[in-house]
Amino acid sequence: MVLVLLAALWEGYKALGQATGDRLLGLRFPVATDDLSMPGVGAILGALVEPARRGTSTILGVYLLEEASVTLREAAYGLVAGSLLGLALAIVFLHLPPVSRGLMPWLVASQTVPLVAIAPMVVIWGGKAGLPPWVAVTGIAAYLAFFPVTINALRGLKSPPKVQTEFMRSVAAGRRQLLFWLRLPAALPYLFAGLRLAATASVVGAIVGELSAGTGRGIGRVILTFAYYYSNGPEKLYAAVLVAAVTGIVFVQVLNLLERFALRNRHTR
């Protein structure tokens, strides 16, 4: 329903601009509505069933899905690595408050650095170390994924009521038992909330990483190529962006299914 509404708004904006010469009440439209600047929805969807390149039988939709699967794999690796790092940091911060107070401002500051500035450095470091380009892309995805997991996991680990922690200690439960039997189960809803944010961030990180890594594969490289040849087929670029957006949505929905499965026995009040 939302996609239909967005398509209707797109076509309505384009039709209004075409009818008024991109001007309304003397004001110029912020985005031109000609076919080069703003292809119609029909042209974008039609491009998905046309050959991806001249002289090939592979249609664009299949080609984009193949490249998106590469990006999705890199994002998944980055999400796993970033989530493990984020959870480990949350546990350290829980048990060592001075470390949390000292490092948390730096973690926050790390997320304010533009990704386009970090990505080339990570790619260069990976190349100097002899690592394949996809490892650098995964590292960039993990860089964006770990922070929301750290914040949400730490909040979840602190969520059990004081009476529960005191009861656990009264039965001689140690720090490890308290963590695995009480804090981690209580943190699962918070952890999955962080994972959903991290999943979106990891896809963005993988796409940006592909732009710098020169992997030759991935939806990020496809977007860069179609942007370079934009005038020859603007609808192809929009189709690639559409598939990239769908990739992120699918990734988050998979995590939603995992969350429902993991929390299926939880009772809501």
C-alpha positions as CSV (number, residue, x, y, z in Angstrom):
1,M,0.0,0.0,0.0
2,V,2.8,2.4,0.9
3,L,4.6,1.6,-2.4
4,V,1.5,2.3,-4.3
5,L,1.0,5.6,-2.5
6,L,4.6,6.6,-3.2
7,A,4.3,5.6,-6.9
8,A,1.1,7.7,-7.1
9,L,2.8,10.7,-5.5
10,W,5.8,10.3,-7.9
11,E,3.5,10.2,-11.0
12,G,1.3,13.0,-9.7
13,Y,4.3,15.2,-9.2
14,K,5.7,14.4,-12.6
15,A,2.3,15.0,-14.3
16,L,1.8,18.3,-12.5
17,G,5.3,19.4,-13.5
18,Q,4.8,18.4,-17.2
19,A,1.5,20.2,-17.3
20,T,2.8,23.5,-15.7
21,G,6.3,23.6,-17.2
22,D,7.8,22.8,-13.8
23,R,6.3,26.0,-12.3
24,L,3.4,26.5,-10.0
25,L,2.2,29.9,-8.8
26,G,5.4,31.4,-10.1
27,L,7.6,29.0,-8.1
28,R,9.9,26.6,-9.9
29,F,9.7,22.9,-8.9
30,P,12.7,21.8,-6.9
31,V,13.2,18.7,-9.1
32,A,12.7,18.8,-12.8
33,T,10.1,16.4,-14.2
34,D,11.5,15.6,-17.6
35,D,12.2,12.0,-18.3
36,L,16.0,12.4,-17.9
37,S,15.8,13.9,-14.4
38,M,12.7,12.0,-13.3
39,P,11.8,8.8,-15.2
40,G,8.3,7.6,-14.8
41,V,7.4,4.6,-12.6
42,G,6.5,2.6,-15.7
43,A,9.9,3.2,-17.3
44,I,11.7,2.2,-14.1
45,L,9.7,-1.0,-13.8
46,G,10.0,-1.7,-17.5
47,A,13.8,-1.4,-17.3
48,L,13.8,-4.3,-14.8
49,V,12.6,-6.7,-17.5
50,E,14.9,-5.4,-20.2
51,P,18.5,-6.7,-20.9
52,A,21.0,-5.4,-18.4
53,R,23.5,-4.7,-21.2
54,R,23.6,-4.8,-24.9
55,G,24.5,-8.3,-26.2
56,T,23.4,-10.1,-23.1
57,S,20.3,-12.1,-22.4
58,T,20.3,-11.4,-18.6
59,I,17.5,-9.0,-17.7
60,L,18.3,-6.1,-15.5
61,G,16.1,-7.3,-12.6
62,V,18.0,-10.6,-12.4
63,Y,21.3,-8.9,-12.7
64,L,20.4,-6.4,-9.9
65,L,19.3,-9.2,-7.6
66,E,22.5,-11.1,-8.1
67,E,24.5,-8.0,-7.2
68,A,22.3,-7.2,-4.3
69,S,22.9,-10.8,-2.9
70,V,26.6,-9.9,-2.9
71,T,25.9,-6.8,-0.9
72,L,23.5,-8.6,1.4
73,R,26.2,-11.2,2.2
74,E,28.8,-8.5,3.0
75,A,26.2,-6.7,5.2
76,A,25.3,-9.9,7.0
77,Y,29.0,-10.6,7.8
78,G,29.4,-7.0,8.9
79,L,26.2,-7.3,11.1
80,V,27.5,-10.5,12.8
81,A,30.9,-9.0,13.4
82,G,29.5,-5.6,14.6
83,S,26.9,-7.3,16.8
84,L,29.5,-9.5,18.5
85,L,31.7,-6.5,19.1
86,G,28.8,-4.4,20.3
87,L,27.6,-7.0,22.7
88,A,31.1,-7.5,24.1
89,L,31.5,-3.8,24.7
90,A,28.1,-3.6,26.4
91,I,29.1,-6.4,28.8
92,V,32.5,-4.7,29.5
93,F,30.7,-1.4,30.1
94,L,28.2,-3.0,32.4
95,H,30.9,-4.5,34.7
96,L,33.4,-1.7,34.4
97,P,31.6,1.6,34.7
98,P,34.9,3.7,34.6
99,V,35.7,2.1,31.2
100,S,32.2,3.0,30.1
101,R,32.5,6.6,31.2
102,G,35.9,6.9,29.5
103,L,35.1,5.2,26.1
104,M,31.5,6.0,25.5
105,P,32.1,9.6,24.4
106,W,34.7,8.3,21.9
107,L,32.2,5.7,20.6
108,V,29.7,8.5,20.1
109,A,32.3,10.6,18.4
110,S,33.2,7.8,16.0
111,Q,29.7,7.7,14.6
112,T,29.9,11.4,13.7
113,V,32.8,10.9,11.3
114,P,31.6,10.9,7.7
115,L,31.6,7.4,6.3
116,V,32.9,8.5,2.9
117,A,36.0,9.7,4.7
118,I,36.6,6.4,6.6
119,A,35.8,3.9,3.8
120,P,38.8,4.7,1.6
121,M,41.1,4.4,4.6
122,V,39.7,1.0,5.6
123,V,40.1,-0.1,2.0
124,I,43.7,1.0,1.8
125,W,44.5,-0.7,5.2
126,G,42.9,-3.9,4.0
127,G,44.8,-3.8,0.7
128,K,48.1,-3.2,2.5
129,A,47.4,-6.2,4.7
130,G,46.7,-8.4,1.7
131,L,43.0,-8.9,2.4
132,P,40.4,-9.3,-0.3
133,P,38.3,-6.2,-1.0
134,W,35.1,-7.8,0.4
135,V,36.8,-7.9,3.9
136,A,37.2,-4.2,3.9
137,V,33.5,-3.8,2.9
138,T,32.5,-6.1,5.7
139,G,34.6,-4.0,8.1
140,I,32.9,-0.8,7.1
141,A,29.5,-2.5,7.6
142,A,30.6,-3.7,11.0
143,Y,31.8,-0.2,11.9
144,L,28.3,1.1,11.4
145,A,26.5,-1.9,13.0
146,F,28.3,-2.1,16.3
147,F,27.2,1.2,17.9
148,P,23.4,0.7,18.0
149,V,23.9,-2.9,19.3
150,T,26.2,-1.5,22.0
151,I,23.8,1.1,23.2
152,N,20.7,-1.1,23.1
153,A,22.4,-4.1,24.6
154,L,23.8,-2.1,27.5
155,R,20.3,-0.7,28.2
156,G,18.9,-4.2,28.1
157,L,21.6,-5.6,30.4
158,K,20.7,-2.9,33.0
159,S,16.9,-3.5,32.6
160,P,16.3,-6.2,35.2
161,P,14.7,-4.8,38.4
162,K,16.9,-4.5,41.4
163,V,14.8,-7.0,43.3
164,Q,15.6,-9.7,40.8
165,T,19.3,-9.0,40.9
166,E,19.3,-9.0,44.7
167,F,17.4,-12.3,44.7
168,M,20.0,-13.9,42.3
169,R,22.8,-12.7,44.6
170,S,21.0,-14.1,47.6
171,V,21.1,-17.6,46.2
172,A,24.9,-17.3,45.6
173,A,24.7,-16.5,41.9
174,G,27.9,-15.1,40.6
175,R,28.5,-12.4,38.1
176,R,28.5,-15.0,35.2
177,Q,25.3,-16.7,36.4
178,L,23.7,-13.3,36.8
179,L,24.7,-12.4,33.2
180,F,23.5,-15.5,31.5
181,W,20.5,-16.4,33.6
182,L,19.0,-12.9,34.1
183,R,20.6,-10.0,32.2
184,L,21.0,-11.5,28.8
185,P,17.5,-12.9,28.6
186,A,16.1,-9.6,29.8
187,A,18.2,-7.8,27.2
188,L,16.8,-9.7,24.2
189,P,14.1,-7.2,23.2
190,Y,16.5,-4.4,23.5
191,L,19.1,-6.3,21.6
192,F,16.8,-7.0,18.7
193,A,15.8,-3.4,18.5
194,G,19.5,-2.6,18.2
195,L,20.0,-5.3,15.6
196,R,17.2,-3.8,13.4
197,L,19.0,-0.5,13.4
198,A,22.3,-2.2,12.8
199,A,20.9,-4.2,9.9
200,T,19.9,-1.0,8.1
201,A,23.3,0.6,8.9
202,S,25.2,-2.4,7.7
203,V,23.5,-2.4,4.3
204,V,24.4,1.3,4.0
205,G,27.9,0.6,5.1
206,A,28.3,-2.3,2.6
207,I,27.0,-0.1,-0.3
208,V,29.3,2.8,0.6
209,G,32.2,0.4,1.0
210,E,31.7,-1.1,-2.4
211,L,32.0,2.4,-3.9
212,S,35.5,2.7,-2.5
213,A,36.7,-0.9,-2.5
214,G,36.7,-1.6,-6.2
215,T,35.3,-5.1,-5.6
216,G,33.6,-5.1,-9.1
217,R,30.5,-6.7,-7.5
218,G,27.7,-5.5,-5.4
219,I,24.7,-3.1,-5.8
220,G,27.0,-0.2,-4.8
221,R,29.2,-0.7,-7.8
222,V,26.1,-1.1,-10.0
223,I,24.8,2.2,-8.7
224,L,28.1,3.9,-9.4
225,T,28.3,2.5,-12.9
226,F,24.7,3.5,-13.8
227,A,25.4,7.0,-12.4
228,Y,28.4,7.3,-14.7
229,Y,26.3,6.4,-17.7
230,Y,23.2,8.1,-16.4
231,S,22.3,10.0,-19.6
232,N,22.1,6.7,-21.5
233,G,19.6,5.2,-19.2
234,P,18.4,7.1,-16.2
235,E,15.7,4.6,-15.4
236,K,18.5,1.9,-14.8
237,L,19.9,4.0,-11.9
238,Y,16.5,4.4,-10.3
239,A,15.9,0.7,-10.7
240,A,19.2,-0.1,-9.0
241,V,18.4,2.3,-6.1
242,L,15.0,0.7,-5.8
243,V,16.5,-2.8,-5.5
244,A,19.1,-1.5,-3.0
245,A,16.2,-0.1,-0.9
246,V,14.3,-3.4,-1.1
247,T,17.5,-5.3,0.0
248,G,17.6,-3.3,3.2
249,I,13.9,-3.9,3.8
250,V,14.3,-7.6,3.3
251,F,17.3,-7.7,5.7
252,V,15.3,-6.0,8.4
253,Q,12.3,-8.2,7.9
254,V,14.4,-11.3,8.3
255,L,15.5,-10.0,11.7
256,N,11.9,-9.3,12.6
257,L,11.1,-13.0,11.9
258,L,14.1,-14.1,14.0
259,E,12.9,-11.8,16.8
260,R,9.4,-13.3,16.7
261,F,10.9,-16.8,16.9
262,A,13.3,-16.0,19.7
263,L,10.7,-14.1,21.8
264,R,7.7,-16.4,20.9
265,N,7.3,-17.6,24.5
266,R,7.4,-14.1,26.1
267,H,4.2,-12.9,27.6
268,T,3.3,-9.3,27.0
269,R,1.4,-7.4,29.7
